[in-house]
Structures are given as structure tokens and as C-alpha cells.
């Protein structure tokens, strides 16, 4: 009974203190409410976007009882929702007559469907894509062909404005398609079918709840051949209204005939896993597979986020306990036990946790409801279900908020309960030192974390590495007070303001250490991820295969035997110059057979590989390699697999097009032009040149061979990994060569038209290469594609390597900056409130306003600067451990696999975390610190 009564009294005291110290309480409530807000908004959004069986059925099949596909006349196996998984049941071990039947690979018809399901009504649906003219050129959006006026389509497609298309020349668009095509009801959409343009009148605006994207809706056309000219079919299905619901047993019967059935009854009452043959055979698993590594990562990330909140809120509870030091000492002096004192401080965490939970849940639910339309259209691209919350999750989130508040108050509660009552009543703070046992525990945890991380690296186990990193991080957090005390010894050699700041941080470690640890955790995460992403980006940029310089435009076109039907190269060049920022255009040819060669002949000019990397030749021949040979290949830079990328093929170009084709410059370009003009070969791979010489293989048809008779014969291997087609001969010629050391590559070798003719072969233009003054925009590329397609040419713009992580990195860096500045600001503000009496004393003895402002700046630097330095060290160590684990996962002999990324220092991230973020925190402290303070008390 004493336990309950003491907690009741503690909660009353905590509630009174929360109302009395409104500013400090509001700060803690907001910090605790932020994660609750995010979690509750995510839980409510997830609950609304997770469709029930009935809601899913409406979006998939409208008002019908089932949506059915009949792709083959072979037994099928499916999951309750065939879109999540299905296979051919007799693949590889079925009856022979089933797989060889003339109807086995024929799709079912509507008439056959109605025979199988007598008394039913079927509405056919076609899904696919079509090519349309856009304001910038051409696009290929999703397209659906269905009679949207039929009642069975209600829910599958909704008409928002106008009407559904009913005639062959009508179309309805979604809101996204109208914005993309810059049209509206009454406007026109042009569908491109080869060389034919088909205009369609927009008669309505529609929405597909299961696909909120650019979609075109056409009236149904049963003429398969006519539709195939402009409609790229992906799926044929029917919306079927049956006399009775299709149960799971009936679905299994229909599977034997080759039907794939999405049934409303099955969606609303799904079968048990043991009743689904596809799952029992191990060919599918329920839902999306969740790896144990993903679960471990989610737990670690959630735990670190909880730790961050605890560390941020901890200083507020420490300052609150410090301000109530005399009140708590009076309780102890009047018979209160240390347990009573602890409960009073812990009750602050309970009360503020409940307030934070209430605020966070209210704002989170409101935000989830208000953001639902944006989330549906921008993120999910699908409509959600009913407007509902997730009560079970919200209850758990409330409990998490209370636990977080109690954990944040835990350390101040134990420290306060151990204080000397007489010293507290006298208003003395005493001297605070880090206990040796806690320092020993911190060092032990750091060492254990390093050992576990190293072991996980050797085992290439993500879970072990994560466990080691977390142990090490907690060790750093426990050791932060000792680090603060160690750094405070520098106060003897620094000016007055930083000396006082270091002394206060050391004396009030219960408030300073959590703030520093919070900054450290935020910076460690951003630096670790920044270093990992920078290392991956540098690795991928190095491995990116690029044949032509960035921004170069390639216009590729087919060449026919009849010059009258060949593309007009002059017109193609004019179209390129009219739509793109072209500086120069050069013609590039491919090797062909001379006039008079037989039709099936294949003439080639290939560069022959040298023996600079014998392992590559052995690998290509299928010969086994020892571990020593693999290690030697991995250490030989010539053995990089990328050196083989298109290296043996050849381009035919003159000296003028060499720079546009390769990006070479300076003396390297001049030497390459001289070699090309002298009848030599320019290469971009060291595997093709030896002592300035390149050997090429000229492949021609054998005059004595019947090429049609040997058309199906495999090619025969020849020297230097050359493959000679059946019925052809090969001759080798050694020519002068030059290896480019500038520009892009590796890529095809380059020879001149005169050299090709001298070797008895011919060449024909196959593409135009256009160098640009700047990279073309997407709109310019679309316009060029529209014009060049009419000329039977297809443009490709080399964009170069584009990192995939920039946006993620910027978001994480911004979050780190906000957390770091917030932690520094909170810690500085709370410390300033705690030292108000000290500042008044300084003012009374003649301290200037500049000194008081300098003290605030110094305290902010102690929190932000020290936290950033510790966090950077921890983050770099974390990234190195993760990259080492990836390298270990490749095994000792990496070659010929792509090598793992090597660590790269994230200098831009370090600039933000070590300079910019602490600088902003210090600047804010200097600007917002009051120079004139009210008198605390009169003597």
C-alpha cells in the first residue's frame, strides 16, 4: 500500500511541477511527442493503406465476383491473389500430352470462359501501353481498354468528369495523364502507331483506384489484329459476375484448366496456408519475404532513435532535478527514503511521457488524415481503404512514450537520490567525478563492440556486425561523462569564458553528457552513412561502362541493302541540330562485307586479345583456375573485367570524329590521330595492344562454303578469343596502335575507313555522333526522339554515371544537422537556465555582457564541438567495419567478381558535421543569449 501511495504522491508532485515549469515541461513534451507523432502517423497511414479483402476486391474487380485470366490451356498453381504469384503446374514433370497439345499454349476465349462458368456475365479488359505524342515529344503511358459504362466496372474505374469513352475515336484520361499531356475534356490525344497518327477526342476524366498514374482509357475493341497495331498488350482478363461466389476449392478446379482467378469470396475469406498448394510446394511464401537482417536493422534503428530521444530529454530532467534540489532534500530530511526521491523524479517522466503521447498521437492522426490524399497520389500511387486508426498500435506507442520518458529521467533520478542531504540543503553542488567502475564498463563495452564487429566482419554476418556497433555505441555513451571530465582539464590553458564552460560541463555531467552523447549519435549515423554512400558512389562511378563522353548524342539507324530505303543522314543531322545543343556531328560506320558477298555472310574486324591477363583467356575457355591464379588476376589492374567491355569490336571513323567518340584530348589525341591517319588502330583497353602494335582479325565468308547449309553450326574458336562463324575464314594483321590514356572507356577499337578498305572489307554508316555544348534536357531529348523516329533513327543521350544516393544523403545530413543543432541548443538553453545564479554573480563582480555571451558560446561549442568530434570518429569506424564486412563477403579471391568498394572519406559530410553544424550552433548561442539579466536575488 505504501508503494501505491508513494507513487500517487509522486505523480501529484510531478503534475504540479509540470504546470509550474511550463517552458521546461513544454520542451520535454515536444521532444517526446516527435517520435510519437511520426510513429502514430505511420501506423494510421499504414492501417488505412492496408486494404481489407473487400476493399481489395473492389479495386481489383469492381462490382464483379471475380477477375479471371486464361493465358494457357495448362494446369496452373496460384496464390489466393494470382498477382502475388502463380506458376505452371506441370512445368518439367507434367503429362507429355499436356505440354505437347496444340492448345497447350493458346489463351482461352470468352466463349470458352462462359462454357466453364455457365450463367455468368463477362466484361473483357485489356491492359497494356501505347505510344502518344506529348508536349515534349513521345511517351508510352499505361492504357486500359474496357467498357467503363458497364455496372461491373464500378469501383475498378471511376468516371470523375465527363463520360466514359464509347466510340473508337474517344479516350478518357486520369488527372495525371491530363497534366502530363497538357489537355482537358474536349481536347485531343494523338496515338502513334508506326508511321500513322491516330487522333482521339478526350471525353472524360477517370480514376483507377489501384493505379493513380498517367493512364489512358479506351473503349473496348474486340478486333485483336487491329488493336495490336497501336496497343502493346500486357494482360487480357475478364470481370466476371457469377451465379454464386467462387470459393477457393472452385479456384483450384479452374486452375487445372489454365485459369488464374482473383475471387471476391477468396479475398474476403482467404484460405489457410496449408490449403494453398503453391505454398506447400515451397514455390512461394506468404506475403513479402522478410529477412532476419532487415528485422535486426529495424530493431537497431528503432533502438538508436529511442536512445536519441532519451539523450535529448535527459538534460531537461537533470536540470529539473537540479532546480528542485532543496525541495527533494527537504523530503529526504523529513523521512523520505532514496526510493521516494527516485519515484518523484521518475514520475516527471511518466507525466511528461503521457502528455507527449497525447500530443503526438493527436497531431499524428490529424496529420495522417490531412496528408492521405498526397500520400496516395505521390507515394503509394493507389487509393487506401476506409478512414480508420490503428488502436492496438496507438496503445503500444503510448507505452513507448512513457517508457522513453522514464528512461530519460532514470539517470537524474538515481543521481539525485544519492546526493548528500546537508550539501543540498546548503545549496552546494559539490564535485562530480566519474566513477572508475563506469569508466571500466564503458571501455569494456567499446572493446567488446570492436571485437564483436570484427568477428561479424570475418563471418560476413550483418546481425553480428550490427550487434557489435550497438555495443560500441552504448559504450561511447557511457564513457561520455569521463571524456567530459578529461576535456575539462584543458580549462587551465584557455581563456576565462571557455574555462568556465568546461568547468560547468564537468561539474554538471548529468546534463552535459547526455546532450553531447545525443550530438555524437546523430553525427555518427550521418558520417557512417555518408562514408558508405560516398564509397559506393566512387566505386560505381569507376565501374560504370561509358563508351562516349557525357552529354554526347548517338543517333542509331538501320541500314538496308537498297539505298533508296536507307535513312537520309542529312535530314537526321538537321533534326539533331534543330532539337539538341549540338556542336559537331560526325559519322561512325560499322564493318560490312564488300559488294557481291552472299546474303548470310558476316564480315567482321575484331581486335585480338593479348596475353597481358592469361587468366581472362583461361576463363573464357572454361579452364579452371587455382586460388593463386585468381589472386594474381585480382592484383593485376589489366585483368579488370571492364577492360573487356566492347573492347574487341571496332568502330570505323576518321580523325575528325575521334575526339567526339572518345573524349580524348591534348597530346594523347594528337598521337591517336597520327596513328589513325597512318593506317593504325586506336584502342581503349590494355588487353589489345603490345609494344605499340595491335593485331586484328579480319573475318570473311569462305567462297567454297555453303553458308545456308551451315547457318545453324556453332562458331569455332580462334586465336585471341576470336569466334569465327561457320563457313567463314579469318586472317590476322598486325597494325600500329595507340592506347588512349584520356577520355572515356574502355570501348570499341577505332580504325579508319581507308584501313578497312585496305584489309578487303567495307564499311557503312551506322550512327551519327553529336558532341554537345551542354547536356541536353529531357524535354529536348523527347523532341529529338519525336523528329528522329519519323526518320527511322533512334537517339541516345549519354548521361554518364549519376549517383543514386544524393537525395537520401542530403536528407540524412539535414536530419543530422537539425538534431545536432537542436541538441546543442537544448543543452545550452538548459545549462543557461541552470547557471542563471552564476551569471548574476558574474555580473555583480563586474563581468561584461561580452563575457556572459562568450560563456554561452563556449558552452554551445563544448556540446556541439565535442559531440561532433566523437561522432565523426565513431561514424568513420562504423563505415569501415561495414565496408570490410562487404569485402569479406566476396571471399578471399575476388576475381573475376566485381571488387567491393574501398573506403572513401566523405569530405563534404565531414565539412558539415565538423564545421558547419557546430558553427551554426555556436552562432545561434551568441545571437540569442541575453546580455542583460534580471537580478536573481538581493543580498
C-alpha positions, 0 to 999 in steps of 0.5 A: 500500500505504501508503494501505491501511495508513494507513487500517487504522491509522486505523480501529484508532485510531478503534475504540479511541477509540470504546470509550474515549469511550463517552458521546461515541461513544454520542451520535454513534451515536444521532444517526446511527442516527435517520435510519437507523432511520426510513429502514430502517423505511420501506423494510421497511414499504414492501417488505412493503406492496408486494404481489407479483402473487400476493399481489395476486391473492389479495386481489383474487380469492381462490382464483379465476383471475380477477375479471371485470366486464361493465358494457357490451356495448362494446369496452373498453381496460384496464390489466393491473389494470382498477382502475388504469384502463380506458376505452371503446374506441370512445368518439367514433370507434367503429362507429355500430352499436356505440354505437347497439345496444340492448345497447350499454349493458346489463351482461352476465349470468352466463349470458352470462359462462359462454357466453364462458368455457365450463367455468368456475365463477362466484361473483357479488359485489356491492359497494356501501353501505347505510344502518344505524342506529348508536349515534349515529344513521345511517351508510352503511358499505361492504357486500359481498354474496357467498357467503363459504362458497364455496372461491373466496372464500378469501383475498378474505374471511376468516371470523375468528369465527363463520360466514359469513352464509347466510340473508337475515336474517344479516350478518357484520361486520369488527372495525371495523364491530363497534366502530363499531356497538357489537355482537358475534356474536349481536347485531343490525344494523338496515338502513334502507331508506326508511321500513322497518327491516330487522333482521339477526342478526350471525353472524360476524366477517370480514376483507377483506384489501384493505379493513380498514374498517367493512364489512358482509357479506351473503349473496348475493341474486340478486333485483336489484329487491329488493336495490336497495331497501336496497343502493346498488350500486357494482360487480357482478363475478364470481370466476371459476375457469377451465379454464386461466389467462387470459393477457393476449392472452385479456384483450384478446379479452374486452375487445372484448366489454365485459369488464374482467378482473383475471387471476391469470396477468396479475398474476403475469406482467404484460405489457410496456408496449408490449403494453398498448394503453391505454398506447400510446394515451397514455390512461394511464401506468404506475403513479402519475404522478410529477412532476419537482417532487415528485422535486426536493422529495424530493431537497431534503428528503432533502438538508436532513435529511442536512445536519441530521444532519451539523450535529448530529454535527459538534460531537461530532467537533470536540470529539473532535478537540479532546480528542485534540489532543496525541495527533494532534500527537504523530503529526504530530511523529513523521512523520505527514503532514496526510493521516494526521491527516485519515484518523484523524479521518475514520475516527471517522466511518466507525466511528461511521457503521457502528455507527449503521447497525447500530443503526438498521437493527436497531431499524428492522426490529424496529420495522417488524415490531412496528408492521405490524399498526397500520400496516395497520389505521390507515394503509394500511387493507389487509393487506401481503404476506409478512414480508420486508426490503428488502436492496438498500435496507438496503445503500444506507442503510448507505452513507448512514450512513457517508457522513453520518458522514464528512461530519460529521467532514470539517470537524474533520478538515481543521481539525485537520490544519492546526493548528500542531504546537508550539501543540498540543503546548503545549496552546494553542488559539490564535485562530480567525478566519474566513477572508475567502475563506469569508466571500466564498463564503458571501455569494456563495452567499446572493446567488446563492440570492436571485437564483436564487429570484427568477428561479424566482419570475418563471418560476413554476418550483418546481425553480428556486425550490427550487434557489435556497433550497438555495443560500441555505441552504448559504450561511447555513451557511457564513457561520455561523462569521463571524456567530459571530465578529461576535456575539462582539464584543458580549462587551465590553458584557455581563456576565462569564458571557455574555462568556465564552460568546461568547468560547468560541463564537468561539474554538471555531467548529468546534463552535459553528457547526455546532450553531447552523447545525443550530438555524437549519435546523430553525427555518427549515423550521418558520417557512417552513412555518408562514408558508405554512400560516398564509397559506393558512389566512387566505386560505381562511378569507376565501374560504370561502362561509358563508351562516349563522353557525357552529354554526347548524342548517338543517333542509331539507324538501320541500314538496308541493302537498297539505298533508296530505303536507307535513312537520309543522314542529312535530314537526321543531322538537321533534326539533331541540330534543330532539337539538341545543343549540338556542336559537331556531328560526325559519322561512325560506320560499322564493318560490312562485307564488300559488294557481291558477298552472299546474303548470310555472310558476316564480315567482321574486324575484331581486335585480338586479345593479348596475353597481358591477363592469361587468366581472362583467356583461361576463363573464357575457355572454361579452364579452371583456375587455382586460388593463386591464379585468381589472386594474381588476376585480382592484383593485376589492374589489366585483368579488370573485367571492364577492360573487356567491355566492347573492347574487341569490336571496332568502330570505323571513323576518321580523325575528325570524329575521334575526339567526339567518340572518345573524349580524348584530348591534348597530346594523347589525341594528337598521337591517336590521330597520327596513328589513325591517319597512318593506317593504325588502330586506336584502342581503349583497353590494355588487353589489345595492344603490345609494344605499340602494335595491335593485331586484328582479325579480319573475318570473311565468308569462305567462297567454297562454303555453303553458308545456308547449309551451315547457318545453324553450326556453332562458331569455332574458336580462334586465336585471341578469343576470336569466334569465327562463324561457320563457313567463314575464314579469318586472317590476322594483321598486325597494325600500329596502335595507340592506347588512349590514356584520356577520355572515356572507356574502355570501348570499341577499337577505332580504325579508319575507313581507308584501313578497312578498305585496305584489309578487303572489307567495307564499311557503312554508316551506322550512327551519327555522333553529336558532341554537345555544348551542354547536356541536353534536357529531357524535354529536348531529348523527347523532341529529338526522339519525336523528329528522329523516329519519323526518320527511322533513327533512334537517339541516345543521350549519354548521361554518364554515371549519376549517383543514386544516393544524393537525395537520401544523403542530403536528407540524412545530413539535414536530419543530422544537422537539425538534431545536432543543432537542436541538441546543442541548443537544448543543452545550452538553453538548459545549462543557461537556465541552470547557471542563471545564479552564476551569471548574476554573480558574474555580473555583480563582480563586474563581468561584461555582457561580452563575457556572459555571451562568450560563456554561452558560446563556449558552452554551445561549442563544448556540446556541439564541438565535442559531440561532433568530434566523437561522432565523426570518429565513431561514424568513420569506424562504423563505415569501415567495419561495414565496408570490410564486412562487404569485402569479406563477403566476396571471399578471399579471391575476388576475381573475376567478381566485381571488387567491393568498394574501398573506403572513401572519406566523405569530405563534404559530410565531414565539412558539415558535421565538423564545421558547419553544424557546430558553427551554426550552433555556436552562432545561434548561442551568441545571437540569442543569449541575453546580455542583460539579466534580471537580478536573481536575488538581493543580498 
